[in-house]
Amino acid sequence: MLDTILINPLEQSTQKIIDLLNQLTQDYQQLLQQDKTLLFETFPPNNQTLSILEEIDLLTTDLRAYASQITINQQIQNPYQALTTLRSMRLFENPSLAELYFTKNKQFPLFYQYLQKLDYLKLLLIDWLILQR
């Protein structure tokens, strides 16, 4: 009979964050290699807003920063502020990201999957911070 190793919820959450962070890093490299011409034609940048790639970069940077803190230090600086920030973060507040995710997902499957993983990472980070309390 196999022995079962029990891991507490915080350790499980930490491991999921680490695994997803590694996966997102690889996926991000794939996104950078994609032909972005169709993406810019479908979602042309204008002078008042960031381009869709810049929006994805900002979300990636913010979420990866929190995940990296957990990976390196097993803690997040200013956890209450981080929890507030993550809870208020709306990935699909940007109309272009919402359109890509909800209506253009078959046309841009890698971007769609990447946004799904970013959203999941956000939820894992929130869960991790709640478990820290």
PEGICOR-V633969 format. One record per residue. N is the residue number from 1. PSI is psi in whole degrees, -180 to 180 (NA if undefined). OMEGA is omega in degrees with one decimal (999 if undefined). D_CENTER is the distance of its C-alpha to the mean C-alpha in Angstrom with 2 decimals. Layout:
n->{N N}
psi->{PSI PSI}
omega->{OMEGA OMEGA}
d_center->{D_CENTER D_CENTER}
//
This chain:
n->{1 2 3 4 5 6 7 8 9 10 11 12 13 14 15 16 17 18 19 20 21 22 23 24 25 26 27 28 29 30 31 32 33 34 35 36 37 38 39 40 41 42 43 44 45 46 47 48 49 50 51 52 53 54 55 56 57 58 59 60 61 62 63 64 65 66 67 68 69 70 71 72 73 74 75 76 77 78 79 80 81 82 83 84 85 86 87 88 89 90 91 92 93 94 95 96 97 98 99 100 101 102 103 104 105 106 107 108 109 110 111 112 113 114 115 116 117 118 119 120 121 122 123 124 125 126 127 128 129 130 131 132 133}
psi->{139 137 139 130 122 131 135 160 -36 -42 -40 -46 -43 -46 -40 -42 -45 -46 -44 -37 -45 -43 -42 -36 -43 -44 -37 -40 -38 -41 -40 -25 -9 154 112 -1 -49 -38 -45 -29 -39 -38 74 135 150 175 -21 -20 165 156 165 -36 -37 -38 -45 -41 -43 -46 -44 -47 -46 -49 -40 -31 -46 -46 -37 -38 -41 -44 -43 -45 -6 30 163 132 142 63 -36 -40 -41 -43 -43 -45 -47 -40 -31 -11 123 106 -32 23 -34 124 -36 -42 -40 -44 -45 -45 -45 -29 -22 19 -31 -28 -29 66 -36 -41 -40 -49 -38 -44 -37 -45 -38 -44 -41 -41 -42 -45 -39 -40 -42 -47 -44 -45 -37 -40 -25 -24 NA}
omega->{-179.6 174.3 179.2 176.0 179.7 177.3 -179.3 -176.4 180.0 177.6 177.2 -179.8 178.6 -179.2 177.1 179.4 179.4 -179.9 -179.0 177.0 177.7 179.4 179.5 178.4 177.7 -179.2 -179.6 177.4 176.6 179.5 -179.4 -179.5 180.0 173.3 -174.5 -178.0 -179.4 178.6 179.7 175.7 -178.7 -178.7 -177.0 177.4 173.2 -173.4 -176.4 -177.2 175.5 175.1 -179.2 177.5 176.8 176.9 178.5 177.9 179.7 178.4 179.6 -178.2 -179.1 -176.4 178.5 178.2 177.5 -178.7 178.8 176.8 178.6 -178.8 -174.7 -171.1 -173.7 175.4 175.1 176.3 179.9 -174.4 -179.6 176.8 178.9 179.8 177.6 179.8 -178.2 179.6 -178.6 -178.6 179.3 -177.0 -173.8 174.5 177.0 -177.4 -179.8 177.8 178.5 179.7 178.6 -175.6 -171.5 -176.0 -177.3 -173.8 178.3 178.8 -178.1 -173.1 180.0 177.9 177.8 -179.7 179.5 178.5 175.5 -179.2 176.2 179.4 178.0 177.3 177.9 -179.9 176.6 179.2 177.1 179.2 -179.5 -180.0 177.7 178.4 179.4 -174.9 999}
d_center->{38.63 35.17 34.26 31.03 28.96 27.46 24.32 23.65 20.58 19.19 19.64 18.06 14.95 14.94 15.48 12.69 10.21 12.21 12.38 8.76 8.33 11.45 10.55 7.58 10.27 12.76 11.04 10.48 14.20 15.08 13.60 15.70 18.66 18.54 21.30 19.83 23.20 22.71 19.36 21.20 24.19 22.35 20.37 22.76 21.82 24.28 25.52 24.18 20.45 17.88 17.51 14.70 13.65 13.91 11.71 8.89 9.91 9.95 6.52 5.55 8.60 8.29 5.47 7.08 10.28 10.21 9.39 12.08 14.45 14.39 14.95 17.73 19.33 18.42 18.00 16.18 18.51 19.46 17.84 19.27 18.01 14.45 14.77 16.26 13.66 10.74 13.17 14.11 10.81 11.15 8.71 11.90 14.34 14.82 17.43 16.54 12.94 14.57 17.33 15.38 13.47 16.63 19.53 18.82 16.61 19.60 20.28 16.85 15.71 13.49 11.54 11.57 10.39 7.52 6.50 7.46 5.44 1.99 5.00 6.45 4.82 5.76 8.90 9.62 9.64 11.90 13.94 14.41 15.64 17.93 19.32 20.14 22.54}
//
